[in-house]
C-alpha cells in the first residue's frame, strides 16, 4: 500500500501511526535498492571529472611584462602535454621555476593556440594586466634626481629614500609611497617637490593635525621661506590660495568647501599625505580630491597602510594615479576583490600576487622597517609641529603676557616659577585636541603599537578618552597605578596583539618597564630634564627590540614647548653634549666600545636631521645615556 494513501485513509491516531511506520520501511527498502545505482553513478561522475576539460588562465608576473600560464582547475598545477606543446609552439618559454611564461606581445597568440589545439577552457587575459604590461617609464631618473634634489637635502637622506625618489621620477611623479611609518615618506615627497619646483604651485592635502608639521617640513628640508607657504586653517581663509604662493597646504576637512577654488587653480602637483583617507570612493572628500589628482601632472600619495589585505580600498588611489590601467571598478573588483562573503561586493582578496606585481611596477614603492633596518640608526628622533586652534590658546597667551611683564620688571624667581607651572598646565590643556587628532591619524594610518608619554593628567585623560572612542585597547600607567598591577599591564601590552597603545606618565612610567612590543614612542609634551625624556624613550629601546625606534615629540608654537626646549638646549650646552661630534653632511660621530677599546667612528645620525632644533635637542652623548641593555640608570638632572 502506498504510504501517502495510508495516511489519507487514517481515521484515528493508531492507524495514522501505523501508516507512518509502513512508509518509513518502504523508504528504507527503496534506498537500499538504489544504492548500487548510486555507486555506479558516482564512479561515472568521477571518471568524467578526470577527463573534463581543464581551465587555463594567464596571470601577470614579475617584472610586470610577462604572463605565467597555469592550469586553474580542477586544481592548479602544470600544463598538460598538449597545452605545453601548444604554448611552446606559439612563443611561450619555460621559466627557471618550471612555470610557462608568455611575453606580453605574444600572449594573445598563445591563448588562441591553446584554444585551437586543446580541449581546455582558456580564460580571457585581464585587460588591466595587458595594459600594465605595455606601460613604459622614463629612463633618466638619476639625471633628474641630480638636477633637482639640492645637495644639502641629498646629504641628509638614506639610500633607500633616494631609491624611492628615483622610482617616482621614472614614473613621472605619479606615485604611491607606501613605506612603513618612520621611514621618511615626507622627505621623499619634499625631494620630489624640489625636482618639480618649476611646476609649482603645489597643493599639499593633509589631515588637520599635520598642517604645521608640513609647513615645518618644507622649511627644514627645502629651505622654503615662511612667506612661500599658504597654510589654510578654515574655509574663511580660502583667500590665501589666491596669493600665488608656491606651496598651498589644505586639510582634507576643507577640500569639499573649497572644491571650486581648488579646481580652478589647476594644480600641476598634488601631494596627498595619509592618502588612505581616500579609500571610501563614495565619501564627499574622496570625490572632491579625485579630480585634483587626475588632472595634475604629478600626483604623490603617501600612506603607511596601503590596505593590501583589502584591495578594494586601494582602487581610488590607483585609479587616480594610473587611470589608463585602472579604469573600471567592476573590472578591478571582479579580478582582485572577489569571494568577499556576505558583507558586500568586492570585499574579498583574489589574485593578490598579480595585483602586487602590477602596482609595484606601475606606481607603488613600499619598504618595511625590517627591509631597511641595516640603513637605520637604533633610534630616530623627530619633532612634529601641531596646529592649535586659536580658541584654545586664551590661557596660554594670558600667562605668557604676565610672564613677559614679570621678566621686564625684573620680578622674583618664585613668582616666575609659579607662572611657568601655570603655563605648563595651560599648554597641556591647549594641546589636547590637536594631540588627539594626531594620534587618531596615527591609529588609522598604521597597524603598529606605540607608547604615548605625557606629564599632566589632563593630557593623559584626553588621550585615554580618545582611544576609547576609537575602540582601541590600551594600558595606562601613571602615578595612581598600583605597583602590584603594573606587571600585568606590561604583559598585556607585550603579549596581546589587540592592545595597541600604552598611555604613560613620563615620571611614573619612565623607568623600570620593558615595552619593546612598540617601536614608536610619542611625547605629547616635554619635561625640564633631558634624562627623564631619554629614560622614557628607552622603555622601547631595550634588549628585545628588533627594530629601529622612532621617537616623536609633538610640539606647538607659542606654548611652553619653546621655553622647555631652550632650557634643555642650555643644559646640554653646559654639559658639552650638543653637536660635539657633528661633521659635514650632518653625520654624527659617537663613541662605541662594544667590549673593545673605545674609538671614534662615523655612524648614521641618531636623530632626524630634517628637524634642526632636534639636531640640537639630543646629540650623541645624550643618546648614550640610554640603556638598551635593559638596565636603568638614574636620570641626570643637568
N, C-alpha and C positions, 0 to 999 in steps of 0.2 A: 504494500500500500504506500502511495506517495506520502511523504511526511507532511506536506502542506495541506493535502486533503484530510488527513487525520486531524490536523489542527483545526481546520474549519468545521469538522463534524463534532468536535468535542463539545459536550453539553455540561460537563461538570469538571471539577478540579482533577479528579482521578484520571479520567480519560485524557484530559489535556496533558498531564504529566507523562502518561504512557506514550502518547504521541510524540512528545519531545524526545523521550528516550529512544524510540524507534528511529526517529530522524537522525539522531546523533550516530547510532550504529550504522545506518545507511551511509552517512558521510564518511565514516572511518573506512568502510569497505571500498567506497569509491576512491578514496585517497590511496589505499594500498594497491588497488587495481591500476591506478595511473602512475605509480612510482617508477615502473620500468620505462614508461613512455617519457617521463621527465628526465631520467638518466640519459636516454638516447638523445633527447633534445639538447641537454647540456653539453654532451660530447660534441654534437654537431656545431653548436654555437662556438665552443672553444676552438674547434678546427677552423671555423670561418674567421674567427678573430685573428688567428695566426696568419691567415692568408689575405686578410683585408688590406687594402692599400694603406701605406703609412702616410704620415703628414710630414712634409719637409718645410722648414722655414729659414729665412735669412735674418741674421742679426749683426748689426754693426759692431766691429771690434776694434781694439787698439791697432793703429794710432788714429782711427777715425776715417780712413779712406778705403777700407776693405770690409767684406762681409763674411762672417762664418756661416757655413751651410751645415745644418744639423737636422737629424730626424727628431721630430717633436712628439710623435705618438707612434705606436702605443706607449713607448717610453723613449726618453731622449737617449740617443746613442749614435753610433757610427752609421754612415750611409751604407745601404746595401751595395752589392757589386754592380748592379745595373745603374743605380743612381750615381755611384762614384765614377763609373766609366763615362757616363753622360756629362757629368760635371767637369771631369778632366778634359774630355774632348772639346768642350766649349770654352775652356780657358781657365778653369779653377786649378789651384795648386794645393798640395798637401803641406800644411804648416808643420813646424817642428813639434808642436804639441799634438799632432795627429789629426787636427781638425782641417776640413776642407775649406779653403778661403777663396772668395771671389773678388777680384779687383772691381772697384766701383764702376769702371767703364764697361765691364763685361757682365755685370750682374743680370741684366735683362736677358741677354743671350743665353746665359747659363740657366736661368729659370725656364725659358722656352724649351731648351734642350731637355730638361728634366720632365717637363710636361709631355713632350712628344715621345720620349724613349722609355719612360717608366710608367707604372700604374699608380705612382704616388700622387697624393694631393699636395700640390705645391702652393703655399700661401703667397699672396702678393707681398712684394718688398715694401716696407713702410715708406711712404713719401717723405716723411721728416728725415728718415735716415739717409735716403738718397740725396736730399737737398743738403744735409750736413756733410756728406762725403764730397760734395762738389765745392765746398767753401775753401777759399784760399786766403792767405794772410800776408801782411806786409813783411818784407824781409829785413829792412834796415832798422831793427829795433835798437841795436846797440848804438848806432849813429844818432838816432833820435834821442836816446837817453843821454848821450854825451853832450848833445847840443842843448837839451832842455833842462836837465837837472843841475842846479847850482852845485859847485864843488863842495861848498860848506855843508850842504844838505847830504850829498852823497857820502861824505866822510862820516856822517852820523848813522848811516843805515847799515843793517845787517845784510849779508849776501842774499839770503832768501827774500828779503824785501826788494832788493834790486831786481832779482829774478821775477818777482811778481809785477813790478812796474814794466819790465820789458815784455812780459806776457801780454799785458794790457796794451802796450804800444803796438804790438804785432796785430792786435785785434782792433786797431784804430780807436782805442779809447772806449770801447763798449764792453764792459767787463763786470763780473760779479766777483769781488774779492771776499771769499768766504773763510778767511783764516780764523782760527780759534782766538778767543779773547786773549789779549796781551801780546799778540804777535805784530802789532803795528799796522793795522788797516788804515788808520788815519794818515800816517806818514806816507804810505804808498799813494793814497789819494792826493796828498799835497804834492808829491813828486809829479804825478800826472797833471795836476793843475799848472805846475811850473812848465811842463812840456807844451801845454796848450794855452799858455798865457796870452798869446796873441788873439785867441778866440773869446777871451773874456768880454763881457761879464759872465761869471759863473753863478749858477743857482745851487745853493747847498741846503738840502732839506734834512731836518734833524728832529729828533724828539725834543720836546720843550726843555727838558733839563740840560741839554747839551749845547744850547746856543752860545754861552760864554766859553765853553770848552773848545768849540770850533774857532771862535774869534782868536782865542789864545793860541791854538794850533797854527793858524795862518801866520800869526805874528812870530811865533817861535821857529817854525820850520822854514817859512818863506820870507821872513823879514818884512811882512806886509804892514804898512802904516795903519794905525787905527782909523784914520780918515778914509781908508780904502775899503772898509768893511761896513756894509749896511746890515745891522742885526735887528730884525723886526720882532718885537715882543708882543704886539697886539695889532688887531685889524686896523685900528686908528693910526698905526704907524706905517701903513702901506705906502705913504708918500716917500719913504726912504728909498723905495725901489726906483723912483723916478730921478734920483740924483746922479745916476751914471757911475756908481762905484764899481770897481772890478769884481767884488765878491758880495753877493746877497745871501744872507742866512735867514731862512724862514722855517719855523717849526711846522710839523705836519698838521698840527691842530688849526693852523690858519690857512692851509692851502685851499680849502673849499671856499672860504670867504674871500680870498684874494685871487681866485681862479682866473677871472677875466684879465686882471692886471698881469699875472704871471704869463698867461698865454700870449698876451700882446707883446711881451718882451722878446719872445722868440729866442730863448737862451740856446746857445750852441753847446754849452757844457752844463750838465746837471749831475750833481752828486746826491745820492740818497743814502744817508747813514742809517744803520739799523733798518735795512730795506725789507726785512721780514714784516715790517709794519704794513707792507703792501700785499700780503698773502691772500687776503679776502678780496676777490675781484669784484664783489658786489658792494663793498664799502664805498661811501662817497669819497673818502680820502684817496682810495686807490684809483677810482675813476677820474679824479682830478689830476693825479700825478702821472698817470699813464701817457696822456698826450704830450706832456712835457718831456718825458724820457724818449718817446718815439721820435719826436721832432728834433731832438738835439743831435748834433754831430757826435758828441761824446757823452756817454751815459755810464756813470760809475756807481755801482751799487756795493754797499758794504754791509755784511752781516756775519755774525759768528755762528748762526744757526740756519743754514740753507734749507732745512726741512727735507733732508734726503730720504727719511723714512716715510714721508707722506708726499709723494711727488706732486700732487695737485697744488700744494702750497707754493711750489716753485713756478707754476705756469705764468703768472702775471709778470714776474721779473724776466723770465726767459722770453716771453712774448715782447716785452719792451726792449730787450737788448738785441734779440736776433729775430725780428718779426718775419723775415723771409723763410726761416726754417720752422719756427713755432707759430704757425699762422692760425690754426683752428683748435679750439678747446676740445671738441669731440674726437678729433684725430689723436690728440695727445692723451686724453683721458682713456680712450679705448686701448691704447697701446701700453701705457705706463701706470695707469691707476685703476685697473680692473680688480674684480674679486674683493670689493670693499665691504661686502656684507650688508646688513640691514640699515646702515647709518648714512645712506645717501649715495648718490652716484660718485664715481671716481674717488673713492676714499681708500682704495687698495694700493698695492705696490707690485707691479709686474714689469718684467724685462728691465730690472734695475741696473744690471750690468751695462746694457746698451745705453740707457739714459746717462749713466755716469760717463761713458765714453763720449757721448755727444756733447754734454755740457762742459766736460774737461777740454775738449777740442775747441768748442765754439766760444766760450765766454767765462768759465769759472776756474779760478785758481784757489785752491784750498789746502792749507797746511795745518796740521795739529802740532801742539807743543812737542809731543813725543817725536815728531818727524824732524824737528829742527833744534832739538834740545842741545846738541853739541855746539850750536851757534849762540845760545842764550846764556847770559850770566845766571848765577844761582838766584839772584834777587834783582828785580827791577822796581824802581820807584817812579811814580808819575803824579803830577797834580792834575786834578780835574776841576776846572772852574765852573761853578754853578751860577746860574742867573736867578736872583732873588726878586720876588715881587716887591714893588715899592711899598705896598700896603703893609708888608711885614717888617719894614725897616724903621718904623717910628721910634721905638725904644732905643734901637741901636744908634740912630742919629742923635737923639736927645742926650744919651750918655756920652757919646763921643764929643759932643759940643761942650758938656760940662767938664770933661777930661781936658780938652784943649784949653778951656778958660783957666782951669786949675794950674796947668803947667805954665801958662803965660804969666800967672800971678806968682809963680814960684811956690805953690802950695806944699803942704806937708806930705810925707811919704805914706802915712797911714791912710789918708783920705784918697790918695791916688790908687792905692791897692784896693780900697773898697770899691771905687768906681770901676777899676779893671775887673773885679769879680762880677759886678753887675753887668758889665759889657760882655763878659764871658758867657753868662747865662742868657742874656738878651740875644746874643749871636746864635746860640744853640736853638733858641725858640724861633728865630727868624729863618733858620736854615731847614727846619723840619720838613716843610712841604717839598722843597727842592731836593733834599736828600732822599725823601721817599720816592719822588718821581724818578730820580736817577736809579734807585735800586729796583723799581718796577721795570725800568728799561733793561737793567741787567738781568733780571729774572726771565723776562721774555726773550732776551737775546742770547741766552746761554743755558746750558743744562748743568753747569758745574756748581759745586758748592762754594760758599765764600764765608769769610769771617767779617763781621761788622763791629767796629770798635767806636765807642764814644765815651765821653766823660760824664755828661749830665743825664740824669734820669729822664728828663723831658724828651731828649732825642732818642734814647733807648726805647722809651714807651711808644713814641710815634712810629718807630720802625717796626716794633713788635705788632702794633695795631695794623700797620700797612701790610705786613706779611700775612697776618690772619685774614685780612680782607682778600688777599690774593690766594688764600687757601694753600699757603706754603708752610710746610712744617719747619719749626725752628727749635733751637735750645736757647736759653738765656742764663747767663751767669753774671751777676753783679754783686754789690756788697751785701744784699739781703739773701743771697743764695746760701743755704746751709752747706758747710763743708762735706757733710755726710752724703749729699746727693750729687755733688759735682762730678764724682767719678761715673755715675750712671748717665749723666748728661753728656759727658765726653764720649763714653762708649756708644751712646745712641748716635751722636754725630759721626763718629768714626766708622761705625758698622752698618748703619741703616741708610740705604740709598735715598729714601724718601725724605730724610731730614737734610735740608739744603742750606740752611743759614744758621750760623751761631752769632747771637747778639750778645756782645761782651762789653763789660766795663774796662777801660784802659787800666785803671788801678787794681780792680779786684780780680781781673782775669788775665792780666798781662804777664803773669809768671806762673810757672809750675804746671801748665797744661800742654798737652800734645794734641794738636788738631790738624794733623797732616793730611786728612781727607780732603782738605781745601788747599788750593794753591793760589788763591786770590784773597787778599786782605784789604779791607776798605776802612778808612778812618773818616767818620763823619765830622770830627773835629780833632784839634791837636791839644796837647798839654804842654806845659812850660819846660819839661825836662826831656832832652833828646833820648836819654837812656830808657825812659819809660816807653817811648814810641818804638824803639828798637826791640825791646823785650817783648812788646805786644806783637810786633811783626813775626817774631820767632816762635810764636805758637804754631805757625805753619812751616817755618823754615827750620826744620829739625831733622834728626835721624828718622828715616822712614819716608821722607819727602822724595818723590821720584820725579818731580817736575820743577821747573823754574817758578819761583814765587813772584807774583805780581802784586805790588803794594800801591794802592791808590789813596791819595789824600784829597778829600772833597773840600775845596776852598771857595770862599765867596769874597768878593772885593768889598771894601768899606766895612768890614767886620773885624772881630778880634783876631781873625786868622792872620791878617797882615802884621799885627802887633806881635803875636806869638812868633811868627816867622822871623821877624827882626831880632827878637830875643834869642831864639835858638841859634840863629846865624852868629850872633855876638858870642854866645857861649862856645860854639865850635871854633870860632876865630881865636878865642882866648886859649883854647887847647892846642891851637896849631893844627887842627884837623880839617880845615877847609881847603880843598883843592891843592893839597900839599904835593900831590903826585901828578898833576894834570900835565899832559903833553899835547903836542899838536894833534889835531883830529879828534880832540875830546876823548881820547882813551886814557884811562887812569892806570897808574902803577900801584901795586899793593904788595905788601909783604906776605909771603906764603912760606910756611915751614913744612907742613906735611911730613913731619918726622925727620926732616933733613935740616941742614944748616940754612938759616934764613937767606933769602936772596931777593933781588928786585926783579919782577917780571911784568911784562905787559899783559893785561887781560882785557877782555871785553868790558865795557863800562857796566858798573853795577847799579847804574841809575839810567833813567830815560833822559838822555841829553836834549831831547826836544823841549824839556821844561827847564829853562836856565836857572830859575830860582831853586829848583830841586837839585841841580848840579851843586849848588852851594849848600843846600839843606843837609844832605848826608854825603860826606866824602868817604874816601877809602878807610881811614882809621875808625870813623864812626861805625861803619859797617862791620868792622872786625870785632866790635863789641858783641855782635850776635853770637848765639850759641847753637849752631846747627847740630852739635853732638847731643843736644837734649839736656844739657846741664845748665841750669840758670845761674848766671852771675848776678850780683846785686847791681842795679842800675846806678850809674853815676850821676848825681845831680851836679852838673857843672856850674 
